[in-house]
C-alpha cells in the first residue's frame, strides 16, 4: 500500500545531523547555550530546514545517549551554565579550562555536576517567589515521570550500585520504603528535579528560536531501554525479569555476514503482552513526552517491532537467540490515538530506522503505519544496480543519508573502501569521487526523489574518519567528537545552500 507521510516528511527538505554535545562550548562540550543558537543561524544560512539530533536523554555507560538511566529525562550535561551566572545563582569561574576538540567525559561529568549543585544552592538562597512558583508547577505537571526519576538518581548516588543490588525493599519498589527514602532525600529529589526544569526551559527556548526561523528538530528514540534505569526499575512487571529484577532474556541481533556470533546488546526485553493489557500506557507516555520536545522522531531498530531477536540472558553471545514476534501494528494503532500537532488521523512524525536485513513483513508494517524509511548511501556500493541504497532506487517516502552517527564519515569510508566499492562508486557518481567523495554523495541523494535528505555535519565539512561519532560494538572512545567554528568555512556553507536550492529543498515548510 502507499505511504501517507506526516507533513514533516512529505515535503522536499534538507537537514544536517549533529548532536548537541558536538557543538563548541567553553564548558567541555556543546550545550543549550549561545553556540546552539548560532548553529540554528548557520542552518538557516546554509538553506536547511531540519536539524537532526541524537537522544536528549542522560548518557549511560560509555557516555552513550542510547543507554540512558531515563527515556524521559533531559541530559544534565546539556544545561547551559552561563544562564545561571546571568541569573545570579552561580558565580563565574575560570578554574576549569577545557581545550577545544573531543569531549573529555572523565573531567566533564564531575565538573558539570559540581557546578549544577552550586547552582541549586544559589537558587535556594536567591530565587524569587515567581521562580519557585514556576519550579513547583513544573514538578507537578511532570510528576508522572519526574518523581520516580529523581528518586532513582538520588538512590543511585547514595548506593553507587545497580538497582538490583539496593536493599530489597527499595529494589522491589515497596511503597513504604520509597516514601521513607523520598522524605529522607527531599533535597536530592528537588535538586534532580531542578536540573530537569532548567533543561526543559532552556530546550523549549531553543526549539522556539529554531521554529520561528523555519528549522524543525528531529529527535531520536531507541527501541530498548537500559536495565539500570528508572524506566525498568519502576515498571518491572512490563519487562522479562526474574524475582531479583535481573533480565531473563535480552536484546540483540543474530549472527550475520559481519559477525559469527551476532550482537548481544543486553537490554531487557519488553513483556509486550503485559504492555498490551494497559493499552501501552508506558509507550504512549514516552512518545507523547518526546513529541513535546521535538518535531519528529527517528525510531531506532524499527524491525524489532515486527520481530526481535531474544537471547537467553545466561548466554554470552547472541548465537543462541531466537526470533520472537513483536507487537506489530497494534502498538502503533495505540500510539495513533495520541493527538499531536496535526490532529488525530495524521501519521505520527516518525522515521522508521529500517536498515540491515529487512523482511517484507517489516516493510509492510512500516507502510501500514505511514512511516518513512531510511536509506544510507555508504551501503550502496559493491552490489547490484537493484541495491535499495542507490539513489535511483529511492522512493519519495524516504529519508536519505550519506551516513549516520554509526557510520564512518564519507571521506573516512572512502579512504578504507574496498577496490570493488571504489569502482562501483566511480561508475555511479563520476570522477568527483576521487577528490570530493562527500560532495558527490551529497549531490546524488539530494537530487533523488527522496522527500528528506540529511547530511552529517562531518560530511558537509569534508572531515575524515578521525571525526567519527560512534563505532558500533566499541565501548570506549565514542560520542566524543566536537567541531570548532573555524572548520565551518564560507565555501561549504555556500555550496550546501546552493545544492539545497538547486534541488528544491529550501522552500518553507507547510502545515
PAMINU-590190 format. One line per field, with one value per residue (C-alpha): residue number from 1; residue in three letters; x, y, z. Coordinates in pm, whole numbers, plus 50000, padded with zeros to 5 digits. Layout:
N
seq (NUM/...)
type (ALA/...)
east (X/...)
north (Y/...)
up (Z/...)
This chain:
511
seq (1/2/3/4/5/6/7/8/9/10/11/12/13/14/15/16/17/18/19/20/21/22/23/24/25/26/27/28/29/30/31/32/33/34/35/36/37/38/39/40/41/42/43/44/45/46/47/48/49/50/51/52/53/54/55/56/57/58/59/60/61/62/63/64/65/66/67/68/69/70/71/72/73/74/75/76/77/78/79/80/81/82/83/84/85/86/87/88/89/90/91/92/93/94/95/96/97/98/99/100/101/102/103/104/105/106/107/108/109/110/111/112/113/114/115/116/117/118/119/120/121/122/123/124/125/126/127/128/129/130/131/132/133/134/135/136/137/138/139/140/141/142/143/144/145/146/147/148/149/150/151/152/153/154/155/156/157/158/159/160/161/162/163/164/165/166/167/168/169/170/171/172/173/174/175/176/177/178/179/180/181/182/183/184/185/186/187/188/189/190/191/192/193/194/195/196/197/198/199/200/201/202/203/204/205/206/207/208/209/210/211/212/213/214/215/216/217/218/219/220/221/222/223/224/225/226/227/228/229/230/231/232/233/234/235/236/237/238/239/240/241/242/243/244/245/246/247/248/249/250/251/252/253/254/255/256/257/258/259/260/261/262/263/264/265/266/267/268/269/270/271/272/273/274/275/276/277/278/279/280/281/282/283/284/285/286/287/288/289/290/291/292/293/294/295/296/297/298/299/300/301/302/303/304/305/306/307/308/309/310/311/312/313/314/315/316/317/318/319/320/321/322/323/324/325/326/327/328/329/330/331/332/333/334/335/336/337/338/339/340/341/342/343/344/345/346/347/348/349/350/351/352/353/354/355/356/357/358/359/360/361/362/363/364/365/366/367/368/369/370/371/372/373/374/375/376/377/378/379/380/381/382/383/384/385/386/387/388/389/390/391/392/393/394/395/396/397/398/399/400/401/402/403/404/405/406/407/408/409/410/411/412/413/414/415/416/417/418/419/420/421/422/423/424/425/426/427/428/429/430/431/432/433/434/435/436/437/438/439/440/441/442/443/444/445/446/447/448/449/450/451/452/453/454/455/456/457/458/459/460/461/462/463/464/465/466/467/468/469/470/471/472/473/474/475/476/477/478/479/480/481/482/483/484/485/486/487/488/489/490/491/492/493/494/495/496/497/498/499/500/501/502/503/504/505/506/507/508/509/510/511)
type (UNK/UNK/UNK/UNK/UNK/UNK/UNK/UNK/UNK/UNK/UNK/UNK/UNK/UNK/UNK/UNK/UNK/UNK/UNK/UNK/UNK/UNK/UNK/UNK/UNK/UNK/UNK/UNK/UNK/UNK/UNK/UNK/UNK/UNK/UNK/UNK/UNK/UNK/UNK/UNK/UNK/UNK/UNK/UNK/UNK/UNK/UNK/UNK/UNK/UNK/UNK/UNK/UNK/UNK/UNK/UNK/UNK/UNK/UNK/UNK/UNK/UNK/UNK/UNK/UNK/UNK/UNK/UNK/UNK/UNK/UNK/UNK/UNK/UNK/UNK/UNK/UNK/UNK/UNK/UNK/UNK/UNK/UNK/UNK/UNK/UNK/UNK/UNK/UNK/UNK/UNK/UNK/UNK/UNK/UNK/UNK/UNK/UNK/UNK/UNK/UNK/UNK/UNK/UNK/UNK/UNK/UNK/UNK/UNK/UNK/UNK/UNK/UNK/UNK/UNK/UNK/UNK/UNK/UNK/UNK/UNK/UNK/UNK/UNK/UNK/UNK/UNK/UNK/UNK/UNK/UNK/UNK/UNK/UNK/UNK/UNK/UNK/UNK/UNK/UNK/UNK/UNK/UNK/UNK/UNK/UNK/UNK/UNK/UNK/UNK/UNK/UNK/UNK/UNK/UNK/UNK/UNK/UNK/UNK/UNK/UNK/UNK/UNK/UNK/UNK/UNK/UNK/UNK/UNK/UNK/UNK/UNK/UNK/UNK/UNK/UNK/UNK/UNK/UNK/UNK/UNK/UNK/UNK/UNK/UNK/UNK/UNK/UNK/UNK/UNK/UNK/UNK/UNK/UNK/UNK/UNK/UNK/UNK/UNK/UNK/UNK/UNK/UNK/UNK/UNK/UNK/UNK/UNK/UNK/UNK/UNK/UNK/UNK/UNK/UNK/UNK/UNK/UNK/UNK/UNK/UNK/UNK/UNK/UNK/UNK/UNK/UNK/UNK/UNK/UNK/UNK/UNK/UNK/UNK/UNK/UNK/UNK/UNK/UNK/UNK/UNK/UNK/UNK/UNK/UNK/UNK/UNK/UNK/UNK/UNK/UNK/UNK/UNK/UNK/UNK/UNK/UNK/UNK/UNK/UNK/UNK/UNK/UNK/UNK/UNK/UNK/UNK/UNK/UNK/UNK/UNK/UNK/UNK/UNK/UNK/UNK/UNK/UNK/UNK/UNK/UNK/UNK/UNK/UNK/UNK/UNK/UNK/UNK/UNK/UNK/UNK/UNK/UNK/UNK/UNK/UNK/UNK/UNK/UNK/UNK/UNK/UNK/UNK/UNK/UNK/UNK/UNK/UNK/UNK/UNK/UNK/UNK/UNK/UNK/UNK/UNK/UNK/UNK/UNK/UNK/UNK/UNK/UNK/UNK/UNK/UNK/UNK/UNK/UNK/UNK/UNK/UNK/UNK/UNK/UNK/UNK/UNK/UNK/UNK/UNK/UNK/UNK/UNK/UNK/UNK/UNK/UNK/UNK/UNK/UNK/UNK/UNK/UNK/UNK/UNK/UNK/UNK/UNK/UNK/UNK/UNK/UNK/UNK/UNK/UNK/UNK/UNK/UNK/UNK/UNK/UNK/UNK/UNK/UNK/UNK/UNK/UNK/UNK/UNK/UNK/UNK/UNK/UNK/UNK/UNK/UNK/UNK/UNK/UNK/UNK/UNK/UNK/UNK/UNK/UNK/UNK/UNK/UNK/UNK/UNK/UNK/UNK/UNK/UNK/UNK/UNK/UNK/UNK/UNK/UNK/UNK/UNK/UNK/UNK/UNK/UNK/UNK/UNK/UNK/UNK/UNK/UNK/UNK/UNK/UNK/UNK/UNK/UNK/UNK/UNK/UNK/UNK/UNK/UNK/UNK/UNK/UNK/UNK/UNK/UNK/UNK/UNK/UNK/UNK/UNK/UNK/UNK/UNK/UNK/UNK/UNK/UNK/UNK/UNK/UNK/UNK/UNK/UNK/UNK/UNK/UNK/UNK/UNK/UNK/UNK/UNK/UNK/UNK/UNK/UNK/UNK/UNK/UNK/UNK/UNK/UNK/UNK/UNK/UNK/UNK/UNK/UNK/UNK/UNK/UNK/UNK/UNK/UNK/UNK/UNK/UNK/UNK/UNK/UNK/UNK/UNK/UNK/UNK/UNK/UNK/UNK/UNK/UNK/UNK/UNK/UNK/UNK/UNK/UNK/UNK/UNK)
east (50000/50112/50254/50077/50358/50328/50356/50710/50842/50611/50787/51126/51355/51718/51887/52202/52276/52466/52423/52428/52736/52929/52885/53173/53147/53352/53247/53380/53101/52821/52511/52192/52379/52484/52656/52333/52157/52449/52415/52047/52152/52411/52147/51936/52235/52301/51941/51845/51507/51590/51827/51854/51999/52065/51864/51830/51835/52119/52418/52493/52786/53049/52886/52627/52291/52145/52200/52031/51905/51579/51398/51205/51478/51698/52076/52214/52538/52343/52222/52370/52569/52603/52230/52277/52556/52326/52051/52287/52252/52608/52932/53154/53465/53760/53921/53820/53960/53855/54058/53879/53824/53684/53475/53676/53389/53613/53657/53334/53085/53217/53279/52931/52756/52954/52852/52489/52500/52639/52358/52098/52241/52238/51878/51784/51943/51835/51537/51240/50891/50795/51087/50964/50612/50732/50952/50671/50433/50687/50727/50351/50296/50582/50529/50420/50786/50987/50924/51042/51340/51458/51430/51616/51902/51919/51929/52188/52408/52367/52428/52659/52533/52278/51925/51906/52178/51993/51819/51542/51254/51393/51482/51127/50975/50798/50576/50668/51040/51012/50818/51076/51363/51187/51135/51494/51635/51400/51682/51833/51496/51447/51796/51745/51402/51555/51801/51514/51318/51603/51681/51320/51301/51628/51538/51197/51354/51598/51325/51111/51412/51454/51083/51043/51342/51192/51401/51230/51414/51419/51493/51577/51414/51599/51365/51506/51596/51883/51833/51981/51719/51423/51211/51282/51304/50960/50793/50937/50618/50649/50991/51116/51285/51337/51242/51559/51495/51760/51673/51582/51621/51799/51803/52045/52072/52153/52477/52523/52782/52955/52963/52958/52809/52576/52544/52434/52311/52199/51886/51595/51309/50955/50666/50452/50155/50166/50202/49904/49686/49700/49681/50057/50032/50409/50474/50202/50357/50703/50608/50383/50664/50917/50690/50650/51025/51087/50904/50982/51148/51379/51257/51560/51562/51212/51230/51216/50853/50769/51003/51301/51595/51553/51871/51871/52039/52277/52422/52742/52669/52368/52415/52170/51885/51550/51312/51001/50701/50686/50367/50321/50062/49857/50120/50117/49739/49751/50007/49795/49537/49781/49650/49958/50022/49844/49542/49406/49427/49763/50057/50296/50609/50830/51127/51148/51511/51481/51847/52009/51829/51467/51193/50880/50681/50884/50837/50464/50439/50623/50399/50080/50189/50265/50630/50922/51212/51586/51849/52222/52439/52751/52569/52502/52819/52966/52628/52384/52204/51896/52065/51794/52054/52137/51953/51785/51601/51469/51101/50954/50870/51240/51483/51821/52161/52519/52589/52456/52612/52701/52888/53232/53240/53201/53566/53670/53457/53618/53969/53902/53665/53744/53855/53511/53332/53555/53493/53117/53120/53322/53086/52781/52898/53164/53517/53430/53460/53840/53860/53532/53354/53139/53000/52946/52737/52552/52460/52342/52097/51987/51876/51688/51311/51353/51141/51401/51780/52008/52384/52611/52798/53125/53035/52942/53286/53467/53619/53791/53743/53916/53591/53361/53094/53039/53166/52905/53040/53321/53267/53522/53623/53289/53044/53329/53353/53316/53370/53507/53366/53690/53617/53287/53415/53214/53265/53088/52809/52753/52779/52525/52284/52329/52278/51962/51824/51903/51709/51407/51468/51481/51117/50935/50760/50382/50141)
north (50000/50358/50552/50863/51068/51307/51666/51696/51423/51469/51778/51813/51918/51900/51893/51833/51565/51697/51609/51895/51766/51807/52183/52401/52525/52669/52406/52090/52004/52159/52261/52466/52795/53051/52804/52610/52929/53012/52669/52735/53058/52864/52612/52900/53049/52706/52678/52391/52310/52024/51973/51606/51522/51211/51123/51412/51175/51145/50940/50597/50353/50457/50803/50673/50852/50513/50356/50613/50599/50750/50782/51082/51295/51551/51526/51739/51785/51989/52253/52597/52706/53063/53114/53050/53305/53562/53471/53521/53158/53062/53252/53276/53060/53002/52715/52451/52523/52266/52253/52259/51923/51595/51579/51465/51298/51197/51565/51694/51494/51572/51936/51993/51812/52011/52336/52225/52152/52502/52642/52461/52613/52955/52904/52815/53139/53384/53255/53489/53373/53364/53126/52892/52906/52805/52530/52378/52399/52204/51938/51893/51877/51632/51425/51118/51053/51313/51188/50837/50956/51195/50923/50678/50923/51004/50637/50564/50841/50702/50334/50353/50016/49883/49897/49518/49546/49807/49698/49459/49686/49965/49732/49596/49946/49885/50194/50243/50214/50459/50708/50687/50735/51024/51205/51145/51259/51551/51791/51549/51494/51868/51906/51646/51795/52142/52027/51887/52209/52420/52172/52187/52566/52607/52344/52493/52838/52692/52498/52811/53004/52735/52719/53088/53061/52770/52492/52172/51948/51570/51367/51003/50721/50395/50095/49940/50089/50026/49774/50016/50283/50439/50300/49937/49985/50148/49916/49575/49391/49511/49355/48996/48988/48723/48754/48951/49200/49058/49004/48651/48736/49026/49206/49177/49073/48730/48614/48758/48840/49080/48862/48485/48532/48828/49120/49079/49426/49318/49536/49373/49281/49409/49192/49303/49103/49297/49627/49547/49485/49851/49983/50050/50336/50349/50383/50645/50849/50810/50918/51200/51333/51315/51483/51771/51827/51767/51793/51444/51125/50863/50534/50310/49940/49952/49589/49491/49596/49330/49063/49079/48858/48713/48590/48392/48620/48342/48314/48514/48573/48626/48295/48106/48353/48310/48531/48641/48829/49195/49388/49491/49741/49711/49921/50191/50191/50267/50542/50687/50784/51049/51383/51551/51886/51786/51630/51275/51066/51206/50963/51031/51218/50910/50796/50416/50307/50007/49940/49599/49279/49384/49132/49204/49190/49476/49686/49614/49724/50050/50123/50041/50284/50560/50599/50699/50455/50523/50484/50526/50574/50422/50088/50133/50010/49674/49518/49503/49801/49689/49782/49976/50224/50354/50684/50582/50315/50554/50616/50950/50834/50803/50984/50955/50997/50985/50822/50822/50860/50489/50522/50650/50990/50966/51061/50808/50542/50620/50600/50247/50126/49810/49820/49689/49961/50231/50104/50095/50447/50588/50424/50563/50907/51001/51135/51374/51084/51090/51447/51515/51192/51368/51622/51357/51151/51454/51569/51224/51180/51545/51522/51195/51167/51115/51371/51419/51416/51458/51516/51463/51787/51595/51533/51895/51989/51708/51556/51217/50918/51087/51280/50977/50995/50627/50283/50015/49746/49966/50052/50331/50641/50709/51002/51249/51436/51815/52068/52421/52715/52775/52446/52586/52798/53007/52767/52456/52674/52833/52502/52339/52629/52613/52236/52262/52542/52364/52056/52241/52158/52507/52609/52698/52409/52400/52255)
up (50000/49954/50246/50374/50523/50813/50684/50823/50593/50292/50153/49985/50267/50364/50702/50900/51160/51461/51826/52074/52257/51929/51935/52055/52412/52695/52950/52787/52543/52348/52542/52514/52531/52272/52038/51983/51875/51649/51489/51415/51245/51045/50934/50804/50616/50461/50337/50567/50719/50958/51249/51344/51683/51893/52208/52453/52749/53004/52892/53033/53016/52765/52758/52515/52486/52384/52730/52948/53308/53179/52848/52983/53141/52969/52977/53265/53067/52810/53055/52988/53293/53167/53216/53587/53608/53449/53697/53990/54101/54005/54046/53736/53749/53521/53710/53457/53114/52861/52544/52207/52047/52173/52492/52793/52979/53269/53351/53205/53413/53764/53673/53536/53819/54076/53907/53894/54268/54325/54112/54320/54638/54473/54372/54730/54852/54584/54388/54364/54463/54097/54028/54299/54159/53811/53952/54156/53858/53654/53924/53949/53572/53511/53827/53628/53540/53730/54085/54006/53805/54076/54341/54116/54067/54438/54533/54264/54405/54756/54681/54379/54252/54003/54142/54176/54445/54652/54974/54874/54970/54753/54467/54466/54491/54819/54868/55234/55160/54870/55083/55361/55117/54947/55276/55383/55048/54980/54894/54642/54480/54449/54301/54028/53955/53936/53668/53462/53498/53371/53092/52973/52989/52801/52544/52468/52424/52171/51996/51963/51830/51565/51485/51407/51173/50982/51141/51259/51506/51460/51773/51832/52030/52099/52085/52403/52740/52978/53258/53511/53452/53620/53335/53422/53798/53815/53562/53645/53556/53196/53135/53131/53474/53739/54107/54174/53895/53662/53294/53188/52819/52649/52317/52028/51664/51520/51357/51010/50747/50986/51298/51351/51698/51633/51872/52233/52337/52682/52713/52893/52663/52694/52804/52514/52649/52976/52794/52574/52881/52984/52629/52602/52850/52907/52533/52499/52778/52629/52277/52397/52614/52331/52078/52323/52283/51910/51580/51455/51580/51432/51583/51623/51521/51378/51266/51634/51647/51387/51524/51757/51849/52200/52370/52697/52949/53059/52709/52644/52275/52051/51868/52093/52036/51864/51669/51856/51724/51824/51897/51533/51427/51748/51926/51661/51649/52021/51967/51687/51949/52066/51946/51804/51644/51324/51488/51500/51186/51079/51095/51377/51260/51279/51073/51089/51111/50878/50800/50776/50677/50644/50567/50361/50685/50834/50520/50521/50886/50813/50515/50705/50978/50726/50831/50612/50592/50585/50314/50377/50071/50223/50196/49824/49655/49574/49495/49206/49045/49240/49569/49761/49893/49544/49494/49167/49368/49634/49684/49784/50140/50221/50449/50279/50445/50327/50666/51021/51365/51349/51018/50941/50775/50397/50347/50612/50441/50104/50244/50373/50097/49904/49541/49438/49634/49484/49133/49191/49337/49045/48799/48971/49087/48833/48872/49156/49399/49387/49511/49691/49770/50030/49784/49519/49761/49897/49548/49447/49735/49722/49360/49425/49473/49848/50031/50302/50296/50597/50593/50893/50958/50919/50554/50491/50622/50439/50754/50768/50996/51289/51331/51350/51622/51706/51614/51698/51928/52060/52426/52472/52282/52113/52133/52192/51862/51859/51584/51602/51410/51222/51040/50908/50624/50381/50092/50233/50370/50029/49846/50076/50029/49651/49645/49852/49637/49311/49417/49555/49920/50068/50048/50374/50542/50513/50765)
